[in-house]
Amino acid sequence: MSVTSIESRRAQREKDIAEIERLQEANQRYSAIIDGNNERIRELVNRNNMNKPGGAA
């Protein structure tokens, strides 16, 4: 294996690791948004008695 090939593979690995980190950060942000949305849905459902038999439709 040539030095160029080793350096190229190392550079690609660094790019891949950076992309993985960016994607993980994005997943965490979106997960927090989804959690917040689900909490708000629960609040609204509870406020409107939509989670009980005979509650509002």
C-alpha positions, 0 to 999 in steps of 0.5 A, a space after each residue: 500500500 502506498 503512502 498516498 493511499 494510506 493518507 487518502 484513507 486516513 483523510 476519508 476516515 476523518 471526513 466520515 467521522 465528522 459526518 457521523 458526528 454531525 448526523 448524531 447531533 442532528 438526530 439529538 436536535 430532532 429527537 428533542 423537538 419530537 419529544 417536545 411535540 409529543 409532550 404538547 400533544 399529551 397536554 392538549 389531549 388531556 386538556 380536552 379529555 380526549 384520552 377518556 371514553 366518551 371524551 371529545 372526538 
